[in-house]
Amino acid sequence: MKQFNVQVAGQDFVPLLAWSADPSVSAAALLAPEPRDLLLLDEAVDQMAIVPQVSLETLLERLGDSVYGRLGAQVAAANPTGEDGAITPSTYLLLDLAQVSHATVLATTGALVGLLVTQMKGVAATKQVLAGISSQAQCWLQQAGVTAHQLLLPQGVTVLRQLLQQLLTQNEQSDAYVPAGCDTHAGQLAQEAVALAQGNLTALRLPASWRLLRVAGLEKHLKRSE
C-alpha cells in the first residue's frame, strides 16, 4: 500500500505530517506558501521517493511558445461551433502533463480532442469514454498520415475541425470504442488530466502526474475564485 506525506522542498526525506494512504491530505499540504515536495512510501516494494512539485510559474513560462501551447491553441481554434470555453482546467492540466512527461504531439492532440469532444457532447468523462474518443482521435491522425509539423500549420486547424466534426456527430455508443492496434497514450493523458482536475488522486497512473499536484490545486483554487 502506498503512503503519502510532504516535506519542505529540498530536504532529505523529512516528513511533516503523519503518513496517510489518502493522497488528498498531502495534496492539500502542498498548497502551503513555501515550496514543498511530495513524499511517497510504497510498502509493497519497500521503496521511498521524493517528488518535487513543478511550479505554476515555471509551467506557464515553458508553455508560452512551446509546441504544447501551440497545440492547445490549434485545437481551440478548430472548435467547429466557434464558442469560447474550450480551454478548461482539465485542458491546462493536460498541457502541463504533456510537457512534464514529454508526450508526443499526436498523443497530446488526441487527448485534447478527447477532452473537447466530451465537453461539447455533454457526456460523462468516464475512463471508457475518454480512452475511446482520445484513442480514436490519435488513431485517425496516424492513419491519415498527419505529421506533428502539419498540425501546427494553418491547415492543421482544418484537419482538426474535420476530425472534431466526425467525433461530435458519431453515435455515442461508439465513443467508448478503443481501436485495436492503436497507441492508447492519448487516452491515458486525458484520463490523468481529468483525475487531476477533479482531485481524484487515487486514479492517477502516470508518474509525472504526482509532480503536478500543487499546480492542480492552484488551478482549482483559481477556478473557484473566478
N, C-alpha and C positions, 0 to 999 in steps of 0.2 A: 504494500500500500504506500502511496506517495504522501509525504507530509510537506507542509509549506510554512515558510517563515520569511522574514525580511531582516536586512541589516543596513547600517549606514554604508553608503556606496564606497567601494574601495577597500573595505575591511576584509579580514581573512576568516570568513565564516564565524561571525559573532552575532547570533540571533537576538532579536529584540523582543520577540513575542513568545508565547507558548506555541509549540508545534501543533499544527492542526491539519486534518485531512480535508478541510474546507478551504479551497484556494481563495474564496472571495474575501476572507478575513485579511489575508496578506495583500491581496489586490487593493483593498481599501487603504491599508497602511502605506502602500507605495505612493499614495497621493499626498503624502506629507510635503511641506515646503522644501525640505532638504532632500537631495538625491538619495535614493535607496536602491539596493539590489534585492532581487527575489532569491530566496534560498530553497532548494529542492532536496528532499531526502527520500530516496527510494529504498525502502527497507527490503523489498523483494530481492534486489541485487546488491544491496549494501553499497549504494553509491550516493555521493553528495555533489551538489553542483551549485555554483553561484551564477545567477543570470542577471547581468547588468541591464538596466532599462534604457531604451533609446529615448531621448528627449523629443518632445513635440517640435521644438525649435530646430533641432538638427534635421528631423524628417522634412519639415517644411522647406528648409534651405536646400536639401538634396532633391526634393521633388520638383522644385521650380522649373527647370528646363530639362529635367530628366526624361527618358523615354517613357517612364510610367506616368508622369504628369501629363505628357502629351497624349498618351493613350486614353487617359481619363477624359481629356478634352475632346478627343475624336469620338468616343462613344457617346458623350453627352450631345455633341453636335449632330450625331446620327439619329437622335431621338425622332422618330417619324411624326410625332404629334407636335414637335416644336415647343413642348411645355417645359417650364423650369422644374426644378426639384429632382432632376436625375442624379444629382450628387447628394448622397445621404451619408450619415456616419459610417454605415457599412462600406460604402464606396471608398471613403477616405481610408478606412482601416484596411481595405483590400489593397489599395495602392501602397500603403505603408508596409503591409506584409509582403507584397510582391517585391518591393525594393529591398527590404531587410533579408529576404530569402533568395534574392536574385532569380526570381521566377522568369520563365521565358515570356516573350512578347505574346505569343499565341495563347499560352495558358492564361496570362493576365487578361487578355482581351476576352477570351471565352468566359472567364469569371465575371468581368464587368458586364458583359452582355447578359449573363445569367441573372445577376442582381437586378439589372434594369428591367428585363422581361418579367421577372417575378413581381417586381414592384408595380409595373404597369398593368399586369393582368389581375393584380389584387389577390393572388393565390398565396396560401401559407408557404413561407420559406422553409419548408421541411428539408431534411438532408436529401431525401429522394428527389425532390423537385430541383433543388439547387444542383445536385450532381447531374441530373438528366439534362436540364437546359444548358448548363455551362459546358458539359461534355459535348453536347450536340453542336454548340457554337464553335468550340475549338476544333471538333472533327470536320465541320463544314468548311472552315477556313483552311484546314490542312488538305482536304480533298480538292478544294478549289485551287490549290496551289498559291494561295495568297501569302506573300512574304511579309516579314516584320517591317521591312522598308516600305512596302506598298501601303501597309496600314497607316503609316504616319504621313503619307502624302495626301493632298486634297481628295484624290479619288478613293482614298481609304474610307472617307465618310460615306460615299455612295455604296461601297461594298458593305459596310456595316449596316447601313439603312436597309439594304436588301435582306441581310441576314435577320435583322430585327423584325422586319415585316413578316418574314417566314415563320419565325418562332412565335410572334404575337398572334398569328392567325391559325396556328395549328391547334388541333383538338387538345384540350387539357389532359386527356388520358395519355397523351404522348409525352407530356412534359417530364415525367419521371424515367423515361427510357434512356438508358446509357448505351450508346452504340458499341458493339463488340469490337475489340481491337483498337479502340481509340485511347489516347492518353487521357487519364482522369484527373490530371493535376488541376485543371480549371475548376472542377467540382470541389476539390479539396480546398482550394483558395477561397472560393465563395462560401463554403460551409464555415471555415475558420473565421472569416470576416464577420459573418452574421453572429456566430457564437461570441466573438469579442464584443460586438456592438450590443448584444443582449445581456452580456455578463454571464453567459453560460460557460463558465471556465472548465467544467468537467468534460465538455465536449471537444476541447482543444486536442489536436493530434500532431500539429506541426511544431517542431522545436522553436522555430523563430517566433511563434505566437506568444510565448512566455516573455519575450523581450518587449512586448507592446502593451502589457497590462496597464502601465501608467498612462500611456497615450490613449488607450481605450477609455480609461476612467475620465481623463480630461475631456475627451470627445463627448462623453455622456453628460458631463457637467456643463460644457458649453451649450449643448443641445437644450438642456433644461432651462438655461438662463436666457435663451433667445426670446 
